Amino acid sequence: MNVRRRHISAIAVAATTALGLGTLSACSTDTAAAANTDKFDVVAAFYPLQYLAEQIGGDHVHVTSLTKPGQEPHDLEISARQTAALQESDAVLYLKNLQPAVDDAVSQSELKTKIDAASLTTLEKHGNEVGGHAASHDTSENDELAGLDPHIWLDPVRYAQVAEGVGKAFEKADPKNAADYRTNTAVLVKKLGALDTEFKTGLANTKTKVFITTHAAFGYLAERYGLTEEAINGLDPESEPSAERVKDLEKMAKADGVTTVFYETLVSDKTAKTIAADANLKTDVLDPIEGITAKSRGKDYFSVQQANLKALQTALGAK
């Protein structure tokens, strides 16, 4: 659809030159390739945004993702080919401040339609504890782990707000298909409303309101449903907890009746399992849905969220 596709922009050429021929030969399997289709071509930064674009766009869009299935999105480095594909597409859908390499590529791009999901809802500053139900236990200083939490898609209400904004952006950028985008957005928002109700009902009556997870991805979900997230690490899934933090978690787990330490599929489960073993706790998966792989407990956003709900119900002792 993009009339500029018959030439590669100067920005893309510069990026390609800077990264070298070796990079070009190594990126033949990149998930984002120049589409050259007659559809509305969208480059999404990672899975939750890819899913939105696909659901809202339907048959009118061709969606590619900069983040491959199974790839941890926080530290993504994009290739020259991906940079060129982004430049030659019709729109980009990203979440500012989650993936610095993507932010840089978007800022250099000449694309008219740049959709920042972070601008379509509200972001909050979260550390490694979110919610107010946990027993008093902190002895360590964790302010450095706090920051604007990007994991808005794990809250169905915020995700629905983003969906509405994406739908409007698609309508404006591709007006001939605006009616279908509007319809598809309404269907998706209704499904997210039903998911919100499932979580609200399913977590309303539990023995404990506190859960432990590897990194602070579930703060918005915890706030939405009256829970407390205690993260082993902060917003960075690769960071290591201090000895003080581990002691605090073990103390809190005993005081608050925590039964389970949650880990995720895209990062190592070693720390979670070590803490669980030391505190005589179980382990289970709570998926931040940053990508869908063969290890995911579902094939799409909704099925994985429903698996997350079941895991939380079991761990929290839902009645």
C-alpha positions in Angstrom: 0.0 0.0 0.0 2.9 2.4 0.8 3.8 4.2 -2.4 7.3 4.8 -1.0 8.2 1.1 -1.2 9.9 1.3 -4.6 12.9 2.9 -2.9 14.6 2.4 0.4 14.9 5.5 2.4 18.2 7.2 3.2 17.7 6.4 6.8 17.3 2.7 6.1 20.3 2.7 3.9 22.4 4.5 6.5 21.4 2.0 9.1 22.2 -0.9 6.8 25.6 0.5 6.0 26.4 1.1 9.7 25.5 -2.4 10.7 27.5 -4.0 7.9 27.0 -6.8 5.4 27.4 -9.4 8.0 24.3 -8.2 9.7 22.4 -8.4 6.5 23.3 -12.0 5.9 22.4 -12.9 9.4 18.9 -11.4 9.4 17.2 -13.4 6.7 14.9 -14.9 9.3 13.8 -11.6 10.8 10.1 -11.5 11.6 9.7 -8.0 10.2 10.3 -8.0 6.5 9.3 -5.4 3.9 5.7 -6.4 3.1 5.2 -4.9 -0.4 1.5 -5.9 -0.1 -1.6 -4.1 -1.2 -2.8 -4.2 2.4 -2.3 -1.6 5.3 1.2 -2.7 6.4 1.8 -2.5 10.2 5.1 -3.1 12.0 4.4 -4.0 15.7 7.1 -3.9 18.3 6.2 -7.1 20.1 3.4 -9.6 20.6 0.7 -7.7 22.6 0.8 -4.9 20.1 1.0 -7.4 17.1 -2.2 -9.1 18.5 -4.0 -5.8 18.7 -3.1 -4.9 15.2 -4.2 -8.2 13.9 -7.5 -8.2 15.7 -8.4 -4.7 14.8 -7.1 -4.8 11.3 -8.5 -8.1 10.3 -8.2 -8.9 6.6 -7.2 -5.3 5.7 -3.8 -5.4 7.4 -0.5 -7.1 7.0 1.2 -7.2 10.4 4.9 -8.1 11.2 6.6 -8.1 14.6 10.0 -6.8 15.4 10.3 -9.3 18.3 10.5 -13.0 17.4 8.4 -15.6 19.3 10.5 -16.6 22.3 12.6 -13.5 22.3 12.7 -11.4 25.4 11.5 -8.0 24.2 13.0 -5.7 26.9 16.5 -5.8 25.4 15.6 -6.2 21.8 18.2 -5.0 19.2 16.7 -4.6 15.8 18.5 -5.3 12.5 19.2 -3.2 9.5 16.6 -5.2 7.6 14.0 -4.6 10.3 14.8 -0.9 10.3 14.3 -0.8 6.5 11.0 -2.7 6.8 9.7 -0.3 9.4 10.6 2.7 7.2 8.8 1.1 4.2 5.6 0.2 6.1 2.4 2.2 6.5 2.3 2.4 10.3 4.3 1.4 13.4 2.8 0.3 16.7 5.2 0.4 19.6 5.4 1.2 23.4 7.7 4.0 24.1 10.5 3.4 26.7 10.1 -0.4 26.7 12.5 -1.1 23.8 15.1 1.7 23.3 16.2 0.3 19.9 12.7 0.5 18.6 12.3 4.0 20.0 15.4 5.1 18.1 14.2 3.5 14.8 10.8 5.1 15.1 12.2 8.5 15.9 14.3 8.4 12.7 11.5 7.1 10.6 9.6 9.2 8.2 6.4 7.3 8.7 3.3 9.4 9.1 1.5 6.9 11.3 3.4 6.3 14.5 1.2 4.8 17.3 2.7 4.9 20.8 0.6 2.6 23.0 1.9 4.3 26.1 0.1 7.5 25.0 -3.2 5.8 24.8 -3.6 4.9 28.5 -1.9 5.9 31.8 1.4 4.5 33.0 2.3 4.4 36.7 5.6 4.2 38.6 5.9 0.7 40.1 8.7 -0.9 42.1 9.0 -4.5 43.1 6.0 -4.3 45.4 2.6 -3.2 44.1 -0.5 -3.2 46.3 -1.1 -2.8 50.0 -2.0 -6.2 51.3 1.5 -7.6 52.2 2.8 -7.8 55.8 5.4 -5.2 56.8 8.7 -6.8 56.0 10.9 -4.6 53.8 14.4 -4.1 55.2 16.1 -3.4 51.8 16.2 -0.3 49.7 14.4 -0.9 46.4 13.8 2.6 45.1 16.2 2.0 42.2 13.9 -0.7 41.0 11.0 1.7 40.5 10.1 3.3 37.2 7.2 3.7 34.8 5.8 0.2 34.4 5.2 -0.6 30.7 3.2 -3.8 31.2 -0.2 -2.2 30.5 -1.5 -5.1 28.4 -1.8 -7.4 31.5 -4.6 -5.2 32.8 -7.6 -5.9 30.5 -9.0 -2.4 31.1 -5.9 -0.5 30.1 -5.4 -2.9 27.2 -8.9 -2.0 26.0 -8.0 1.7 26.2 -5.0 1.0 24.0 -7.2 -1.0 21.6 -9.6 1.9 21.2 -6.7 4.3 20.4 -5.2 1.9 17.9 -8.6 1.5 16.2 -8.9 5.3 15.8 -5.4 5.6 14.5 -6.1 2.8 11.9 -9.4 4.6 10.9 -7.5 7.9 10.3 -4.6 6.3 8.4 -6.7 4.0 6.2 -10.1 5.6 6.0 -11.6 3.4 3.3 -11.6 0.5 5.8 -12.6 2.7 8.8 -16.0 1.0 9.3 -14.4 -2.4 9.7 -11.7 -1.1 12.0 -14.4 0.4 14.2 -16.4 -2.8 14.3 -13.4 -5.0 15.0 -12.3 -2.6 17.8 -15.7 -2.8 19.4 -15.7 -6.6 19.3 -12.2 -6.7 20.9 -13.1 -4.2 23.6 -16.2 -6.2 24.5 -14.1 -9.4 24.9 -11.6 -7.5 27.1 -14.5 -6.3 29.2 -15.6 -9.9 29.7 -12.1 -10.9 30.6 -12.0 -8.1 33.2 -15.2 -9.5 34.7 -13.7 -13.0 34.8 -10.7 -11.7 36.7 -12.8 -9.6 39.0 -15.1 -12.4 39.9 -12.5 -15.1 40.0 -10.2 -13.2 42.4 -12.8 -11.6 44.6 -12.6 -14.1 47.4 -9.2 -15.7 48.1 -7.4 -16.8 51.2 -4.4 -14.5 50.5 -4.0 -11.4 48.3 -0.3 -11.7 47.9 1.7 -13.4 45.2 5.4 -13.6 44.4 6.7 -13.4 40.8 10.1 -13.2 39.2 9.9 -9.6 37.8 7.5 -6.8 38.3 5.3 -7.3 35.3 1.9 -7.7 37.1 1.6 -4.5 39.0 -1.4 -3.2 36.9 -3.2 -6.5 37.2 -2.5 -6.6 41.0 -3.9 -3.0 41.4 -6.9 -3.8 39.2 -8.0 -6.8 41.3 -7.0 -5.8 44.8 -3.9 -8.0 45.0 -0.3 -7.4 46.0 2.6 -8.3 43.7 5.9 -9.0 45.3 8.5 -9.2 42.6 11.9 -10.9 43.2 13.4 -8.5 40.7 12.2 -5.1 39.6 11.0 -4.2 36.1 14.1 -5.7 34.6 13.6 -9.5 34.3 17.3 -10.1 34.1 18.3 -8.3 37.3 19.4 -10.2 40.4 17.8 -9.7 43.9 19.8 -8.7 46.9 20.2 -11.1 49.8 18.1 -8.7 51.9 15.3 -8.9 49.3 15.3 -12.7 49.4 15.1 -12.7 53.2 12.2 -10.2 53.0 10.3 -12.3 50.6 10.7 -15.4 52.7 9.5 -13.6 55.8 6.5 -12.1 53.9 5.6 -15.4 52.4 5.2 -17.0 55.8 3.3 -14.0 57.3 0.9 -13.7 54.4 0.2 -17.4 53.6 1.9 -17.3 50.2 2.0 -20.8 48.7 3.7 -20.2 45.3 6.5 -18.5 43.6 5.7 -17.7 40.0 8.2 -17.7 37.1 7.8 -17.0 33.4 8.7 -18.8 30.2 11.1 -16.3 28.5 13.6 -15.9 31.3 15.5 -18.3 33.6 13.4 -19.9 36.4 16.5 -20.6 38.5 16.1 -17.8 41.1 12.4 -18.4 41.5 13.0 -22.1 42.1 15.8 -21.5 44.6 13.7 -19.1 46.7 10.7 -21.5 46.5 12.9 -24.4 47.7 14.4 -22.4 50.6 11.0 -21.2 51.7 9.2 -24.6 51.1 6.9 -23.1 48.5 5.5 -24.4 45.2 6.4 -22.9 41.8 4.1 -22.2 38.8 4.0 -20.1 35.6 2.5 -16.6 35.5 3.0 -15.5 31.9 3.6 -11.8 31.1 2.5 -12.6 27.5 5.5 -10.8 26.0 5.5 -13.6 23.3 3.7 -16.8 22.4 5.8 -20.0 22.2 5.3 -23.7 22.4 5.8 -23.3 26.2 2.9 -20.9 26.5 -0.3 -22.1 28.2 -2.4 -21.0 25.3 -2.2 -19.9 21.7 -3.1 -16.2 22.1 -3.5 -13.4 24.5 -6.9 -14.4 25.8 -6.2 -18.1 26.4 -2.9 -17.3 28.2 -4.7 -14.7 30.4 -7.2 -17.3 31.3 -4.4 -19.7 32.2 -2.9 -16.9 34.4 -6.2 -16.4 36.1 -6.4 -20.1 37.0 -2.8 -20.1 38.3 -3.6 -17.1 40.5 -6.8 -18.7 41.8 -4.9 -21.8 42.8 -2.0 -20.0 44.4 -4.2 -17.5 46.3 -6.7 -20.1 47.4 -9.8 -18.8 45.6 -13.0 -19.9 47.3 
